[in-house]
Amino acid sequence: MNKQVRFITYYLLLITCFCSCRDDNFTPRPRGFYRIAFPHKEYRTFNSPSCPFTFNYPIYAEVVLDTDRMSEPCWMNVEYPQFRGTLYLSYKSVRNDLDKYTQDFYTLADKHIPKASGMRDIVINVPDHHVYGIFYEIKGPAASPTQFFVTDSVHHFVRCSLYFYAVPQPDSIAPVLEFVNKDIDEMINSFRWK
């Protein structure tokens, strides 16, 4: 009889466990992402005596000279450590070779087409300050979602490309990309040749 009581008790406990964990109103939770705290937008001016241009960049970013290219004194990176991203900036002095530099820009931008789901180009035209160029917004899982160049069409050419150090998933970097692209707009609009 002792065995029977134990068996019935065990059996009732087992039934109670299976029945008590039932919830008919189950709703799956969507996959979430980390909340990103964006800093307040405030800008300072980059003005190096060795570079023939100035521009505004955010106070939460850092301009670092590209030490790998010491032969190119105005090659630099605008680093966003909080977002693990870098805007690579390269400068070339134009000597009747503007077509070569613009063609290089298009060639490098076109390398992202296989991964891109779309590309949008915007003409940069600030005639009061002789700043002209093209801004590429690359959609999809491309390595560099933003690329642009600015030139005065005679003496100067600056090419920029933005990279994030993360797997390129458009949904996860979209808020940061939108935030950084506003900084890039400020940079382009504040670009001045010396």
C-alpha positions in Angstrom: 0.0 0.0 0.0 2.9 2.3 0.7 4.0 1.8 -2.9 0.6 2.6 -4.2 0.4 5.9 -2.3 3.8 7.0 -3.6 2.8 6.1 -7.1 -0.5 8.0 -6.9 1.2 11.0 -5.3 3.9 11.0 -8.0 1.3 10.7 -10.7 -0.8 13.6 -9.3 2.3 15.8 -9.0 3.2 15.1 -12.6 -0.3 15.9 -13.9 -0.3 19.1 -11.8 3.0 20.2 -13.2 1.9 19.7 -16.8 -1.4 21.4 -16.3 -0.2 24.4 -14.3 2.2 25.7 -16.9 -0.4 26.2 -19.7 -1.0 29.7 -21.0 -3.5 30.1 -23.8 -2.6 33.7 -24.3 1.0 33.3 -25.4 2.4 36.2 -27.4 5.9 35.9 -28.9 8.2 38.8 -28.1 9.9 40.6 -31.0 13.6 40.4 -31.2 15.0 43.6 -29.6 18.1 45.7 -30.1 20.2 47.7 -27.6 19.0 51.2 -27.0 21.4 53.7 -28.3 21.9 56.9 -26.4 22.7 59.6 -28.9 24.8 62.6 -27.7 23.7 66.2 -28.1 24.8 67.6 -31.5 27.5 70.2 -31.2 30.3 71.0 -33.6 33.8 72.3 -33.7 35.9 73.3 -36.7 38.8 71.3 -38.1 41.5 73.8 -39.3 45.0 72.4 -39.8 47.7 74.8 -41.1 48.9 71.9 -43.4 45.5 71.3 -45.0 43.9 73.5 -47.6 40.4 73.1 -46.2 38.3 73.4 -43.1 35.0 71.7 -42.0 32.9 71.2 -38.9 32.8 67.9 -37.1 31.0 66.8 -34.0 32.5 67.1 -30.5 31.9 63.4 -29.8 34.1 62.5 -32.8 37.8 62.7 -33.1 39.9 63.7 -36.1 43.0 61.4 -36.4 45.7 61.8 -39.0 46.2 58.7 -41.1 49.8 57.8 -40.0 49.9 55.0 -42.6 49.9 57.6 -45.3 52.5 60.2 -44.2 53.2 61.0 -47.8 49.6 62.3 -48.0 49.6 64.9 -45.2 45.8 65.7 -45.3 44.5 62.1 -45.2 42.6 61.6 -41.9 39.9 59.7 -40.2 36.9 61.1 -38.3 36.4 58.5 -35.7 33.2 57.8 -33.8 34.3 55.6 -31.0 30.9 55.4 -29.4 29.4 54.0 -32.6 32.4 52.0 -33.7 32.5 53.8 -37.0 35.1 55.8 -39.0 34.7 58.3 -41.8 37.9 58.0 -43.9 38.9 61.2 -45.6 41.5 61.5 -48.3 42.7 64.7 -50.0 44.3 65.1 -53.4 45.6 68.2 -55.0 44.1 68.5 -58.5 46.6 69.1 -61.4 44.5 68.5 -64.6 43.5 65.1 -63.2 40.1 65.7 -61.7 38.6 63.2 -64.1 40.9 60.5 -62.8 39.9 61.2 -59.1 36.2 61.3 -59.9 36.4 58.0 -61.9 38.3 56.4 -58.9 35.4 57.5 -56.7 32.8 55.9 -58.9 34.9 52.7 -59.3 35.3 52.4 -55.5 31.6 53.2 -54.9 30.5 50.6 -57.5 32.3 47.9 -55.6 29.4 48.0 -53.1 26.7 47.3 -55.8 26.7 43.5 -55.4 25.7 43.8 -51.7 23.5 46.9 -52.2 19.8 46.8 -52.5 19.8 50.4 -53.9 21.9 53.5 -54.3 20.8 57.1 -54.2 23.1 59.9 -55.4 22.7 63.5 -54.4 24.4 66.4 -56.1 26.4 68.6 -53.8 26.3 72.2 -54.9 27.4 75.1 -52.7 28.5 77.7 -55.3 29.1 80.5 -52.8 32.0 78.5 -51.4 33.0 76.6 -54.6 32.1 73.2 -53.1 30.7 70.7 -55.6 30.4 66.9 -55.5 28.3 63.8 -55.2 26.9 62.1 -52.1 26.1 58.3 -52.4 23.7 56.7 -50.0 24.0 52.9 -50.3 21.1 50.8 -49.1 21.3 47.2 -48.0 24.2 45.3 -46.3 27.0 47.2 -48.0 30.3 47.7 -46.1 30.2 51.4 -46.6 26.7 52.9 -46.5 27.8 56.5 -47.2 30.4 57.8 -49.6 30.9 61.3 -51.1 33.4 63.6 -52.6 33.8 67.4 -52.7 35.9 69.5 -55.0 36.3 73.0 -56.1 36.8 71.7 -59.7 40.2 73.3 -60.1 42.6 72.7 -57.2 41.2 70.4 -54.6 39.5 67.0 -54.3 38.4 65.3 -51.0 36.9 61.8 -51.0 35.1 60.3 -47.9 33.7 56.9 -47.0 32.0 55.8 -43.8 32.5 52.3 -42.4 31.1 50.8 -39.2 33.1 48.0 -37.5 30.1 45.6 -37.3 28.4 43.1 -39.5 26.5 45.3 -42.0 22.9 44.7 -41.0 20.9 47.7 -42.3 18.2 47.4 -39.6 20.6 47.5 -36.7 22.8 50.3 -37.9 20.0 52.4 -39.4 19.5 54.7 -36.3 23.2 55.3 -36.0 23.6 55.8 -39.8 20.9 58.4 -39.8 22.5 60.2 -36.8 26.0 60.2 -38.4 24.6 61.3 -41.8 23.3 64.5 -40.2 26.9 65.1 -39.1 28.1 64.5 -42.6 25.6 67.0 -43.9 27.0 69.6 -41.5 30.5 68.7 -42.6 29.6 69.1 -46.3 27.8 72.4 -45.8 30.6 73.8 -43.7 33.4 72.8 -46.1 35.6 75.7 -47.0 38.7 75.9 -49.2 41.6 78.1 -48.0 
